């Protein structure tokens, strides 16, 4: 079972991250959290993996509307 949504970018990693942040901002989303998976795994268990980030994005207007219709 696959739980991911993927796309491929021809840009280098750092440029891709910038492009994603810009695209999110264009749609009214801000990045509230950032988890650097590669750095965390290296620090915690000494493993080296390719660069990977989890960006926790939020659109305040959409979040407010969602909470109004379902507060739980």
CHARMM internal coordinates of N, CA and C (Angstrom, degrees):
IC EDIT
DIST 1 N 1 CA 1.4516
DIST 1 CA 1 C 1.5196
ANGL 1 N 1 CA 1 C 108.02
DIST 1 C 2 N 1.3193
ANGL 1 CA 1 C 2 N 116.18
DIHE 1 N 1 CA 1 C 2 N 132.44
DIST 2 N 2 CA 1.4625
ANGL 1 C 2 N 2 CA 121.14
DIHE 1 CA 1 C 2 N 2 CA -177.47
DIST 2 CA 2 C 1.5235
ANGL 2 N 2 CA 2 C 109.63
DIHE 1 C 2 N 2 CA 2 C -107.56
DIST 2 C 3 N 1.3266
ANGL 2 CA 2 C 3 N 115.79
DIHE 2 N 2 CA 2 C 3 N 127.16
DIST 3 N 3 CA 1.4617
ANGL 2 C 3 N 3 CA 121.39
DIHE 2 CA 2 C 3 N 3 CA -178.22
DIST 3 CA 3 C 1.5209
ANGL 3 N 3 CA 3 C 111.89
DIHE 2 C 3 N 3 CA 3 C -113.32
DIST 3 C 4 N 1.3035
ANGL 3 CA 3 C 4 N 117.17
DIHE 3 N 3 CA 3 C 4 N 23.56
DIST 4 N 4 CA 1.4608
ANGL 3 C 4 N 4 CA 119.42
DIHE 3 CA 3 C 4 N 4 CA -176.01
DIST 4 CA 4 C 1.5182
ANGL 4 N 4 CA 4 C 111.63
DIHE 3 C 4 N 4 CA 4 C -118.11
DIST 4 C 5 N 1.3056
ANGL 4 CA 4 C 5 N 114.22
DIHE 4 N 4 CA 4 C 5 N 155.72
DIST 5 N 5 CA 1.4538
ANGL 4 C 5 N 5 CA 122.63
DIHE 4 CA 4 C 5 N 5 CA 169.74
DIST 5 CA 5 C 1.5225
ANGL 5 N 5 CA 5 C 105.03
DIHE 4 C 5 N 5 CA 5 C -117.69
DIST 5 C 6 N 1.2947
ANGL 5 CA 5 C 6 N 117.23
DIHE 5 N 5 CA 5 C 6 N 126.49
DIST 6 N 6 CA 1.4564
ANGL 5 C 6 N 6 CA 119.49
DIHE 5 CA 5 C 6 N 6 CA -175.96
DIST 6 CA 6 C 1.5223
ANGL 6 N 6 CA 6 C 111.32
DIHE 5 C 6 N 6 CA 6 C -126.51
DIST 6 C 7 N 1.3074
ANGL 6 CA 6 C 7 N 113.39
DIHE 6 N 6 CA 6 C 7 N 158.50
DIST 7 N 7 CA 1.4535
ANGL 6 C 7 N 7 CA 121.90
DIHE 6 CA 6 C 7 N 7 CA 170.32
DIST 7 CA 7 C 1.5210
ANGL 7 N 7 CA 7 C 106.45
DIHE 6 C 7 N 7 CA 7 C -149.70
DIST 7 C 8 N 1.2838
ANGL 7 CA 7 C 8 N 116.64
DIHE 7 N 7 CA 7 C 8 N 161.25
DIST 8 N 8 CA 1.4566
ANGL 7 C 8 N 8 CA 121.28
DIHE 7 CA 7 C 8 N 8 CA -179.42
DIST 8 CA 8 C 1.5200
ANGL 8 N 8 CA 8 C 109.25
DIHE 7 C 8 N 8 CA 8 C -114.62
DIST 8 C 9 N 1.3094
ANGL 8 CA 8 C 9 N 115.48
DIHE 8 N 8 CA 8 C 9 N 136.87
DIST 9 N 9 CA 1.4572
ANGL 8 C 9 N 9 CA 121.37
DIHE 8 CA 8 C 9 N 9 CA 178.47
DIST 9 CA 9 C 1.5231
ANGL 9 N 9 CA 9 C 109.19
DIHE 8 C 9 N 9 CA 9 C -119.12
DIST 9 C 10 N 1.3029
ANGL 9 CA 9 C 10 N 115.96
DIHE 9 N 9 CA 9 C 10 N 138.51
DIST 10 N 10 CA 1.4650
ANGL 9 C 10 N 10 CA 120.58
DIHE 9 CA 9 C 10 N 10 CA 176.21
DIST 10 CA 10 C 1.5261
ANGL 10 N 10 CA 10 C 111.54
DIHE 9 C 10 N 10 CA 10 C -81.82
DIST 10 C 11 N 1.3334
ANGL 10 CA 10 C 11 N 116.12
DIHE 10 N 10 CA 10 C 11 N -8.84
DIST 11 N 11 CA 1.4627
ANGL 10 C 11 N 11 CA 120.74
DIHE 10 CA 10 C 11 N 11 CA -178.98
DIST 11 CA 11 C 1.5253
ANGL 11 N 11 CA 11 C 111.00
DIHE 10 C 11 N 11 CA 11 C -77.93
DIST 11 C 12 N 1.3363
ANGL 11 CA 11 C 12 N 117.41
DIHE 11 N 11 CA 11 C 12 N 155.76
DIST 12 N 12 CA 1.4624
ANGL 11 C 12 N 12 CA 119.83
DIHE 11 CA 11 C 12 N 12 CA 171.07
DIST 12 CA 12 C 1.5380
ANGL 12 N 12 CA 12 C 110.08
DIHE 11 C 12 N 12 CA 12 C -62.77
DIST 12 C 13 N 1.3222
ANGL 12 CA 12 C 13 N 116.89
DIHE 12 N 12 CA 12 C 13 N 161.67
DIST 13 N 13 CA 1.4588
ANGL 12 C 13 N 13 CA 122.09
DIHE 12 CA 12 C 13 N 13 CA -174.68
DIST 13 CA 13 C 1.5283
ANGL 13 N 13 CA 13 C 112.59
DIHE 12 C 13 N 13 CA 13 C -52.44
DIST 13 C 14 N 1.3264
ANGL 13 CA 13 C 14 N 117.83
DIHE 13 N 13 CA 13 C 14 N -53.31
DIST 14 N 14 CA 1.4715
ANGL 13 C 14 N 14 CA 120.40
DIHE 13 CA 13 C 14 N 14 CA -176.42
DIST 14 CA 14 C 1.5370
ANGL 14 N 14 CA 14 C 111.79
DIHE 13 C 14 N 14 CA 14 C -61.36
DIST 14 C 15 N 1.3258
ANGL 14 CA 14 C 15 N 116.78
DIHE 14 N 14 CA 14 C 15 N -39.23
DIST 15 N 15 CA 1.4609
ANGL 14 C 15 N 15 CA 120.12
DIHE 14 CA 14 C 15 N 15 CA 178.25
DIST 15 CA 15 C 1.5297
ANGL 15 N 15 CA 15 C 110.56
DIHE 14 C 15 N 15 CA 15 C -68.38
DIST 15 C 16 N 1.3124
ANGL 15 CA 15 C 16 N 117.16
DIHE 15 N 15 CA 15 C 16 N -34.58
DIST 16 N 16 CA 1.4627
ANGL 15 C 16 N 16 CA 120.88
DIHE 15 CA 15 C 16 N 16 CA 177.07
DIST 16 CA 16 C 1.5215
ANGL 16 N 16 CA 16 C 110.49
DIHE 15 C 16 N 16 CA 16 C -65.39
DIST 16 C 17 N 1.3243
ANGL 16 CA 16 C 17 N 117.22
DIHE 16 N 16 CA 16 C 17 N -43.62
DIST 17 N 17 CA 1.4661
ANGL 16 C 17 N 17 CA 120.95
DIHE 16 CA 16 C 17 N 17 CA 178.44
DIST 17 CA 17 C 1.5261
ANGL 17 N 17 CA 17 C 109.69
DIHE 16 C 17 N 17 CA 17 C -60.19
DIST 17 C 18 N 1.3122
ANGL 17 CA 17 C 18 N 117.03
DIHE 17 N 17 CA 17 C 18 N -44.20
DIST 18 N 18 CA 1.4634
ANGL 17 C 18 N 18 CA 120.68
DIHE 17 CA 17 C 18 N 18 CA 177.98
DIST 18 CA 18 C 1.5248
ANGL 18 N 18 CA 18 C 110.88
DIHE 17 C 18 N 18 CA 18 C -61.72
DIST 18 C 19 N 1.3226
ANGL 18 CA 18 C 19 N 117.19
DIHE 18 N 18 CA 18 C 19 N -43.47
DIST 19 N 19 CA 1.4672
ANGL 18 C 19 N 19 CA 121.09
DIHE 18 CA 18 C 19 N 19 CA 179.70
DIST 19 CA 19 C 1.5274
ANGL 19 N 19 CA 19 C 111.37
DIHE 18 C 19 N 19 CA 19 C -63.28
DIST 19 C 20 N 1.3263
ANGL 19 CA 19 C 20 N 116.87
DIHE 19 N 19 CA 19 C 20 N -40.06
DIST 20 N 20 CA 1.4673
ANGL 19 C 20 N 20 CA 120.44
DIHE 19 CA 19 C 20 N 20 CA 178.26
DIST 20 CA 20 C 1.5234
ANGL 20 N 20 CA 20 C 110.27
DIHE 19 C 20 N 20 CA 20 C -65.43
DIST 20 C 21 N 1.3272
ANGL 20 CA 20 C 21 N 117.03
DIHE 20 N 20 CA 20 C 21 N -46.02
DIST 21 N 21 CA 1.4699
ANGL 20 C 21 N 21 CA 120.14
DIHE 20 CA 20 C 21 N 21 CA 177.61
DIST 21 CA 21 C 1.5335
ANGL 21 N 21 CA 21 C 110.81
DIHE 20 C 21 N 21 CA 21 C -57.81
DIST 21 C 22 N 1.3239
ANGL 21 CA 21 C 22 N 116.80
DIHE 21 N 21 CA 21 C 22 N -43.26
DIST 22 N 22 CA 1.4686
ANGL 21 C 22 N 22 CA 121.25
DIHE 21 CA 21 C 22 N 22 CA 179.56
DIST 22 CA 22 C 1.5305
ANGL 22 N 22 CA 22 C 111.04
DIHE 21 C 22 N 22 CA 22 C -64.38
DIST 22 C 23 N 1.3238
ANGL 22 CA 22 C 23 N 116.61
DIHE 22 N 22 CA 22 C 23 N -42.82
DIST 23 N 23 CA 1.4617
ANGL 22 C 23 N 23 CA 120.56
DIHE 22 CA 22 C 23 N 23 CA 179.61
DIST 23 CA 23 C 1.5250
ANGL 23 N 23 CA 23 C 110.93
DIHE 22 C 23 N 23 CA 23 C -64.45
DIST 23 C 24 N 1.3224
ANGL 23 CA 23 C 24 N 117.03
DIHE 23 N 23 CA 23 C 24 N -40.75
DIST 24 N 24 CA 1.4642
ANGL 23 C 24 N 24 CA 120.60
DIHE 23 CA 23 C 24 N 24 CA 176.51
DIST 24 CA 24 C 1.5309
ANGL 24 N 24 CA 24 C 110.45
DIHE 23 C 24 N 24 CA 24 C -61.84
DIST 24 C 25 N 1.3280
ANGL 24 CA 24 C 25 N 116.01
DIHE 24 N 24 CA 24 C 25 N -45.65
DIST 25 N 25 CA 1.4726
ANGL 24 C 25 N 25 CA 120.24
DIHE 24 CA 24 C 25 N 25 CA -179.90
DIST 25 CA 25 C 1.5255
ANGL 25 N 25 CA 25 C 111.15
DIHE 24 C 25 N 25 CA 25 C -62.11
DIST 25 C 26 N 1.3260
ANGL 25 CA 25 C 26 N 116.96
DIHE 25 N 25 CA 25 C 26 N -38.47
DIST 26 N 26 CA 1.4686
ANGL 25 C 26 N 26 CA 120.70
DIHE 25 CA 25 C 26 N 26 CA 178.50
DIST 26 CA 26 C 1.5273
ANGL 26 N 26 CA 26 C 111.62
DIHE 25 C 26 N 26 CA 26 C -61.24
DIST 26 C 27 N 1.3292
ANGL 26 CA 26 C 27 N 117.31
DIHE 26 N 26 CA 26 C 27 N -25.65
DIST 27 N 27 CA 1.4647
ANGL 26 C 27 N 27 CA 122.15
DIHE 26 CA 26 C 27 N 27 CA -179.75
DIST 27 CA 27 C 1.5317
ANGL 27 N 27 CA 27 C 112.05
DIHE 26 C 27 N 27 CA 27 C -99.48
DIST 27 C 28 N 1.3370
ANGL 27 CA 27 C 28 N 117.22
DIHE 27 N 27 CA 27 C 28 N 9.96
DIST 28 N 28 CA 1.4593
ANGL 27 C 28 N 28 CA 121.36
DIHE 27 CA 27 C 28 N 28 CA 176.55
DIST 28 CA 28 C 1.5212
ANGL 28 N 28 CA 28 C 114.76
DIHE 27 C 28 N 28 CA 28 C 86.42
DIST 28 C 29 N 1.3350
ANGL 28 CA 28 C 29 N 117.46
DIHE 28 N 28 CA 28 C 29 N 14.40
DIST 29 N 29 CA 1.4600
ANGL 28 C 29 N 29 CA 121.29
DIHE 28 CA 28 C 29 N 29 CA 179.38
DIST 29 CA 29 C 1.5221
ANGL 29 N 29 CA 29 C 110.08
DIHE 28 C 29 N 29 CA 29 C -100.07
DIST 29 C 30 N 1.3243
ANGL 29 CA 29 C 30 N 115.29
DIHE 29 N 29 CA 29 C 30 N 143.96
DIST 30 N 30 CA 1.4492
ANGL 29 C 30 N 30 CA 121.78
DIHE 29 CA 29 C 30 N 30 CA 171.46
DIST 30 CA 30 C 1.5113
ANGL 30 N 30 CA 30 C 108.37
DIHE 29 C 30 N 30 CA 30 C -116.78
DIST 30 C 31 N 1.3187
ANGL 30 CA 30 C 31 N 116.50
DIHE 30 N 30 CA 30 C 31 N 153.22
DIST 31 N 31 CA 1.4586
ANGL 30 C 31 N 31 CA 120.94
DIHE 30 CA 30 C 31 N 31 CA 177.40
DIST 31 CA 31 C 1.5194
ANGL 31 N 31 CA 31 C 107.85
DIHE 30 C 31 N 31 CA 31 C -90.90
DIST 31 C 32 N 1.3371
ANGL 31 CA 31 C 32 N 115.82
DIHE 31 N 31 CA 31 C 32 N 114.44
DIST 32 N 32 CA 1.4620
ANGL 31 C 32 N 32 CA 121.41
DIHE 31 CA 31 C 32 N 32 CA -178.71
DIST 32 CA 32 C 1.5225
ANGL 32 N 32 CA 32 C 112.22
DIHE 31 C 32 N 32 CA 32 C -90.52
DIST 32 C 33 N 1.3271
ANGL 32 CA 32 C 33 N 115.86
DIHE 32 N 32 CA 32 C 33 N -32.00
DIST 33 N 33 CA 1.4605
ANGL 32 C 33 N 33 CA 120.24
DIHE 32 CA 32 C 33 N 33 CA -179.39
DIST 33 CA 33 C 1.5182
ANGL 33 N 33 CA 33 C 109.76
DIHE 32 C 33 N 33 CA 33 C -137.05
DIST 33 C 34 N 1.3120
ANGL 33 CA 33 C 34 N 114.71
DIHE 33 N 33 CA 33 C 34 N 153.07
DIST 34 N 34 CA 1.4590
ANGL 33 C 34 N 34 CA 121.13
DIHE 33 CA 33 C 34 N 34 CA 176.09
DIST 34 CA 34 C 1.5171
ANGL 34 N 34 CA 34 C 108.04
DIHE 33 C 34 N 34 CA 34 C -140.68
DIST 34 C 35 N 1.3148
ANGL 34 CA 34 C 35 N 116.38
DIHE 34 N 34 CA 34 C 35 N 125.36
DIST 35 N 35 CA 1.4610
ANGL 34 C 35 N 35 CA 121.01
DIHE 34 CA 34 C 35 N 35 CA 176.89
DIST 35 CA 35 C 1.5208
ANGL 35 N 35 CA 35 C 107.27
DIHE 34 C 35 N 35 CA 35 C -115.85
DIST 35 C 36 N 1.3172
ANGL 35 CA 35 C 36 N 115.52
DIHE 35 N 35 CA 35 C 36 N 118.05
DIST 36 N 36 CA 1.4629
ANGL 35 C 36 N 36 CA 121.92
DIHE 35 CA 35 C 36 N 36 CA 177.41
DIST 36 CA 36 C 1.5284
ANGL 36 N 36 CA 36 C 106.81
DIHE 35 C 36 N 36 CA 36 C -87.98
DIST 36 C 37 N 1.3162
ANGL 36 CA 36 C 37 N 116.27
DIHE 36 N 36 CA 36 C 37 N 97.22
DIST 37 N 37 CA 1.4607
ANGL 36 C 37 N 37 CA 120.76
DIHE 36 CA 36 C 37 N 37 CA -175.12
DIST 37 CA 37 C 1.5193
ANGL 37 N 37 CA 37 C 111.28
DIHE 36 C 37 N 37 CA 37 C -61.98
DIST 37 C 38 N 1.3299
ANGL 37 CA 37 C 38 N 117.16
DIHE 37 N 37 CA 37 C 38 N -44.71
DIST 38 N 38 CA 1.4615
ANGL 37 C 38 N 38 CA 120.37
DIHE 37 CA 37 C 38 N 38 CA -178.32
DIST 38 CA 38 C 1.5243
ANGL 38 N 38 CA 38 C 111.32
DIHE 37 C 38 N 38 CA 38 C -60.56
DIST 38 C 39 N 1.3219
ANGL 38 CA 38 C 39 N 116.97
DIHE 38 N 38 CA 38 C 39 N -45.93
DIST 39 N 39 CA 1.4675
ANGL 38 C 39 N 39 CA 120.09
DIHE 38 CA 38 C 39 N 39 CA -179.75
DIST 39 CA 39 C 1.5233
ANGL 39 N 39 CA 39 C 111.38
DIHE 38 C 39 N 39 CA 39 C -66.06
DIST 39 C 40 N 1.3287
ANGL 39 CA 39 C 40 N 116.78
DIHE 39 N 39 CA 39 C 40 N -40.72
DIST 40 N 40 CA 1.4600
ANGL 39 C 40 N 40 CA 120.42
DIHE 39 CA 39 C 40 N 40 CA -179.19
DIST 40 CA 40 C 1.5240
ANGL 40 N 40 CA 40 C 111.16
DIHE 39 C 40 N 40 CA 40 C -64.49
DIST 40 C 41 N 1.3364
ANGL 40 CA 40 C 41 N 117.24
DIHE 40 N 40 CA 40 C 41 N -46.76
DIST 41 N 41 CA 1.4657
ANGL 40 C 41 N 41 CA 119.38
DIHE 40 CA 40 C 41 N 41 CA 179.70
DIST 41 CA 41 C 1.5214
ANGL 41 N 41 CA 41 C 111.56
DIHE 40 C 41 N 41 CA 41 C -64.94
DIST 41 C 42 N 1.3327
ANGL 41 CA 41 C 42 N 116.33
DIHE 41 N 41 CA 41 C 42 N -36.30
DIST 42 N 42 CA 1.4645
ANGL 41 C 42 N 42 CA 118.70
DIHE 41 CA 41 C 42 N 42 CA 178.29
DIST 42 CA 42 C 1.5321
ANGL 42 N 42 CA 42 C 111.14
DIHE 41 C 42 N 42 CA 42 C -66.47
DIST 42 C 43 N 1.3291
ANGL 42 CA 42 C 43 N 116.38
DIHE 42 N 42 CA 42 C 43 N -44.03
DIST 43 N 43 CA 1.4648
ANGL 42 C 43 N 43 CA 121.15
DIHE 42 CA 42 C 43 N 43 CA -179.31
DIST 43 CA 43 C 1.5232
ANGL 43 N 43 CA 43 C 111.98
DIHE 42 C 43 N 43 CA 43 C -68.08
DIST 43 C 44 N 1.3178
ANGL 43 CA 43 C 44 N 116.46
DIHE 43 N 43 CA 43 C 44 N -44.94
DIST 44 N 44 CA 1.4689
ANGL 43 C 44 N 44 CA 120.68
DIHE 43 CA 43 C 44 N 44 CA -172.98
DIST 44 CA 44 C 1.5214
ANGL 44 N 44 CA 44 C 114.10
DIHE 43 C 44 N 44 CA 44 C -79.88
DIST 44 C 45 N 1.3462
ANGL 44 CA 44 C 45 N 117.16
DIHE 44 N 44 CA 44 C 45 N -39.72
DIST 45 N 45 CA 1.4679
ANGL 44 C 45 N 45 CA 117.87
DIHE 44 CA 44 C 45 N 45 CA -174.51
DIST 45 CA 45 C 1.5268
ANGL 45 N 45 CA 45 C 113.43
DIHE 44 C 45 N 45 CA 45 C -130.93
DIST 45 C 46 N 1.3312
ANGL 45 CA 45 C 46 N 117.16
DIHE 45 N 45 CA 45 C 46 N 6.78
DIST 46 N 46 CA 1.4510
ANGL 45 C 46 N 46 CA 120.76
DIHE 45 CA 45 C 46 N 46 CA 175.52
DIST 46 CA 46 C 1.5239
ANGL 46 N 46 CA 46 C 115.12
DIHE 45 C 46 N 46 CA 46 C 73.57
DIST 46 C 47 N 1.3143
ANGL 46 CA 46 C 47 N 117.67
DIHE 46 N 46 CA 46 C 47 N 13.77
DIST 47 N 47 CA 1.4670
ANGL 46 C 47 N 47 CA 121.04
DIHE 46 CA 46 C 47 N 47 CA -179.74
DIST 47 CA 47 C 1.5252
ANGL 47 N 47 CA 47 C 110.36
DIHE 46 C 47 N 47 CA 47 C -89.57
DIST 47 C 48 N 1.3236
ANGL 47 CA 47 C 48 N 115.43
DIHE 47 N 47 CA 47 C 48 N 144.63
DIST 48 N 48 CA 1.4536
ANGL 47 C 48 N 48 CA 121.53
DIHE 47 CA 47 C 48 N 48 CA 176.51
DIST 48 CA 48 C 1.5202
ANGL 48 N 48 CA 48 C 108.54
DIHE 47 C 48 N 48 CA 48 C -110.16
DIST 48 C 49 N 1.3203
ANGL 48 CA 48 C 49 N 115.89
DIHE 48 N 48 CA 48 C 49 N 122.31
DIST 49 N 49 CA 1.4628
ANGL 48 C 49 N 49 CA 122.19
DIHE 48 CA 48 C 49 N 49 CA 178.82
DIST 49 CA 49 C 1.5272
ANGL 49 N 49 CA 49 C 108.09
DIHE 48 C 49 N 49 CA 49 C -130.31
DIST 49 C 50 N 1.3218
ANGL 49 CA 49 C 50 N 117.20
DIHE 49 N 49 CA 49 C 50 N 161.96
DIST 50 N 50 CA 1.4753
ANGL 49 C 50 N 50 CA 119.01
DIHE 49 CA 49 C 50 N 50 CA 177.03
DIST 50 CA 50 C 1.5300
ANGL 50 N 50 CA 50 C 110.90
DIHE 49 C 50 N 50 CA 50 C -60.62
DIST 50 C 51 N 1.3312
ANGL 50 CA 50 C 51 N 116.88
DIHE 50 N 50 CA 50 C 51 N 158.01
DIST 51 N 51 CA 1.4693
ANGL 50 C 51 N 51 CA 120.06
DIHE 50 CA 50 C 51 N 51 CA -179.87
DIST 51 CA 51 C 1.5325
ANGL 51 N 51 CA 51 C 111.58
DIHE 50 C 51 N 51 CA 51 C -58.15
DIST 51 C 52 N 1.3219
ANGL 51 CA 51 C 52 N 115.74
DIHE 51 N 51 CA 51 C 52 N 131.83
DIST 52 N 52 CA 1.4608
ANGL 51 C 52 N 52 CA 122.67
DIHE 51 CA 51 C 52 N 52 CA 178.21
DIST 52 CA 52 C 1.5171
ANGL 52 N 52 CA 52 C 108.18
DIHE 51 C 52 N 52 CA 52 C -148.83
DIST 52 C 53 N 1.3301
ANGL 52 CA 52 C 53 N 116.04
DIHE 52 N 52 CA 52 C 53 N 138.47
DIST 53 N 53 CA 1.4594
ANGL 52 C 53 N 53 CA 121.07
DIHE 52 CA 52 C 53 N 53 CA 177.41
DIST 53 CA 53 C 1.5193
ANGL 53 N 53 CA 53 C 109.39
DIHE 52 C 53 N 53 CA 53 C -129.38
DIST 53 C 54 N 1.3101
ANGL 53 CA 53 C 54 N 115.59
DIHE 53 N 53 CA 53 C 54 N 146.66
DIST 54 N 54 CA 1.4592
ANGL 53 C 54 N 54 CA 121.61
DIHE 53 CA 53 C 54 N 54 CA 166.34
DIST 54 CA 54 C 1.5210
ANGL 54 N 54 CA 54 C 105.57
DIHE 53 C 54 N 54 CA 54 C -109.17
DIST 54 C 55 N 1.3321
ANGL 54 CA 54 C 55 N 115.90
DIHE 54 N 54 CA 54 C 55 N 120.93
DIST 55 N 55 CA 1.4583
ANGL 54 C 55 N 55 CA 120.94
DIHE 54 CA 54 C 55 N 55 CA 177.16
DIST 55 CA 55 C 1.5224
ANGL 55 N 55 CA 55 C 107.94
DIHE 54 C 55 N 55 CA 55 C -105.59
DIST 55 C 56 N 1.3131
ANGL 55 CA 55 C 56 N 116.37
DIHE 55 N 55 CA 55 C 56 N 120.11
DIST 56 N 56 CA 1.4665
ANGL 55 C 56 N 56 CA 121.33
DIHE 55 CA 55 C 56 N 56 CA 176.56
DIST 56 CA 56 C 1.5161
ANGL 56 N 56 CA 56 C 108.44
DIHE 55 C 56 N 56 CA 56 C -91.55
DIST 56 C 57 N 1.3279
ANGL 56 CA 56 C 57 N 115.94
DIHE 56 N 56 CA 56 C 57 N 105.64
DIST 57 N 57 CA 1.4611
ANGL 56 C 57 N 57 CA 120.90
DIHE 56 CA 56 C 57 N 57 CA -174.36
DIST 57 CA 57 C 1.5181
ANGL 57 N 57 CA 57 C 111.18
DIHE 56 C 57 N 57 CA 57 C -106.17
DIST 57 C 58 N 1.3346
ANGL 57 CA 57 C 58 N 115.67
DIHE 57 N 57 CA 57 C 58 N 149.00
DIST 58 N 58 CA 1.4598
ANGL 57 C 58 N 58 CA 121.52
DIHE 57 CA 57 C 58 N 58 CA -179.49
DIST 58 CA 58 C 1.5149
ANGL 58 N 58 CA 58 C 109.89
DIHE 57 C 58 N 58 CA 58 C -143.43
DIST 58 C 59 N 1.3255
ANGL 58 CA 58 C 59 N 114.93
DIHE 58 N 58 CA 58 C 59 N 138.95
DIST 59 N 59 CA 1.4575
ANGL 58 C 59 N 59 CA 121.85
DIHE 58 CA 58 C 59 N 59 CA 170.88
DIST 59 CA 59 C 1.5201
ANGL 59 N 59 CA 59 C 105.45
DIHE 58 C 59 N 59 CA 59 C -109.02
DIST 59 C 60 N 1.3234
ANGL 59 CA 59 C 60 N 118.71
DIHE 59 N 59 CA 59 C 60 N 107.91
DIST 60 N 60 CA 1.4665
ANGL 59 C 60 N 60 CA 120.98
DIHE 59 CA 59 C 60 N 60 CA -173.52
DIST 60 CA 60 C 1.5294
ANGL 60 N 60 CA 60 C 114.14
DIHE 59 C 60 N 60 CA 60 C -54.96
DIST 60 C 61 N 1.3326
ANGL 60 CA 60 C 61 N 117.39
DIHE 60 N 60 CA 60 C 61 N -40.18
DIST 61 N 61 CA 1.4626
ANGL 60 C 61 N 61 CA 119.46
DIHE 60 CA 60 C 61 N 61 CA -179.74
DIST 61 CA 61 C 1.5292
ANGL 61 N 61 CA 61 C 111.01
DIHE 60 C 61 N 61 CA 61 C -64.85
DIST 61 C 62 N 1.3273
ANGL 61 CA 61 C 62 N 116.47
DIHE 61 N 61 CA 61 C 62 N -44.60
DIST 62 N 62 CA 1.4684
ANGL 61 C 62 N 62 CA 119.79
DIHE 61 CA 61 C 62 N 62 CA 179.35
DIST 62 CA 62 C 1.5257
ANGL 62 N 62 CA 62 C 111.11
DIHE 61 C 62 N 62 CA 62 C -67.45
DIST 62 C 63 N 1.3314
ANGL 62 CA 62 C 63 N 116.95
DIHE 62 N 62 CA 62 C 63 N -38.16
DIST 63 N 63 CA 1.4690
ANGL 62 C 63 N 63 CA 119.95
DIHE 62 CA 62 C 63 N 63 CA 178.30
DIST 63 CA 63 C 1.5201
ANGL 63 N 63 CA 63 C 110.46
DIHE 62 C 63 N 63 CA 63 C -63.30
DIST 63 C 64 N 1.3294
ANGL 63 CA 63 C 64 N 116.98
DIHE 63 N 63 CA 63 C 64 N -41.98
DIST 64 N 64 CA 1.4589
ANGL 63 C 64 N 64 CA 120.76
DIHE 63 CA 63 C 64 N 64 CA 179.38
DIST 64 CA 64 C 1.5268
ANGL 64 N 64 CA 64 C 110.77
DIHE 63 C 64 N 64 CA 64 C -64.05
DIST 64 C 65 N 1.3187
ANGL 64 CA 64 C 65 N 117.52
DIHE 64 N 64 CA 64 C 65 N -44.80
DIST 65 N 65 CA 1.4690
ANGL 64 C 65 N 65 CA 121.11
DIHE 64 CA 64 C 65 N 65 CA 178.03
DIST 65 CA 65 C 1.5256
ANGL 65 N 65 CA 65 C 111.05
DIHE 64 C 65 N 65 CA 65 C -60.67
DIST 65 C 66 N 1.3296
ANGL 65 CA 65 C 66 N 116.83
DIHE 65 N 65 CA 65 C 66 N -41.54
DIST 66 N 66 CA 1.4642
ANGL 65 C 66 N 66 CA 120.52
DIHE 65 CA 65 C 66 N 66 CA 179.90
DIST 66 CA 66 C 1.5250
ANGL 66 N 66 CA 66 C 110.55
DIHE 65 C 66 N 66 CA 66 C -64.12
DIST 66 C 67 N 1.3260
ANGL 66 CA 66 C 67 N 116.87
DIHE 66 N 66 CA 66 C 67 N -42.01
DIST 67 N 67 CA 1.4634
ANGL 66 C 67 N 67 CA 120.33
DIHE 66 CA 66 C 67 N 67 CA 179.86
DIST 67 CA 67 C 1.5298
ANGL 67 N 67 CA 67 C 111.78
DIHE 66 C 67 N 67 CA 67 C -68.89
DIST 67 C 68 N 1.3268
ANGL 67 CA 67 C 68 N 117.49
DIHE 67 N 67 CA 67 C 68 N -29.59
DIST 68 N 68 CA 1.4465
ANGL 67 C 68 N 68 CA 120.37
DIHE 67 CA 67 C 68 N 68 CA 177.06
DIST 68 CA 68 C 1.5284
ANGL 68 N 68 CA 68 C 111.53
DIHE 67 C 68 N 68 CA 68 C -68.07
DIST 68 C 69 N 1.3279
ANGL 68 CA 68 C 69 N 116.04
DIHE 68 N 68 CA 68 C 69 N -36.28
DIST 69 N 69 CA 1.4658
ANGL 68 C 69 N 69 CA 118.31
DIHE 68 CA 68 C 69 N 69 CA -178.35
DIST 69 CA 69 C 1.5259
ANGL 69 N 69 CA 69 C 112.40
DIHE 68 C 69 N 69 CA 69 C -87.55
DIST 69 C 70 N 1.3382
ANGL 69 CA 69 C 70 N 117.45
DIHE 69 N 69 CA 69 C 70 N -25.48
DIST 70 N 70 CA 1.4648
ANGL 69 C 70 N 70 CA 120.67
DIHE 69 CA 69 C 70 N 70 CA 177.39
DIST 70 CA 70 C 1.5261
ANGL 70 N 70 CA 70 C 109.23
DIHE 69 C 70 N 70 CA 70 C -149.28
DIST 70 C 71 N 1.3513
ANGL 70 CA 70 C 71 N 116.53
DIHE 70 N 70 CA 70 C 71 N 91.39
DIST 71 N 71 CA 1.4631
ANGL 70 C 71 N 71 CA 120.37
DIHE 70 CA 70 C 71 N 71 CA -174.72
DIST 71 CA 71 C 1.5272
ANGL 71 N 71 CA 71 C 114.88
DIHE 70 C 71 N 71 CA 71 C -66.75
DIST 71 C 72 N 1.3266
ANGL 71 CA 71 C 72 N 116.99
DIHE 71 N 71 CA 71 C 72 N -18.39
DIST 72 N 72 CA 1.4759
ANGL 71 C 72 N 72 CA 118.03
DIHE 71 CA 71 C 72 N 72 CA 179.67
DIST 72 CA 72 C 1.5053
ANGL 72 N 72 CA 72 C 110.51
DIHE 71 C 72 N 72 CA 72 C -80.41
END
COOR INIT
IC SEED 1 N 1 CA 1 C
IC BUILD
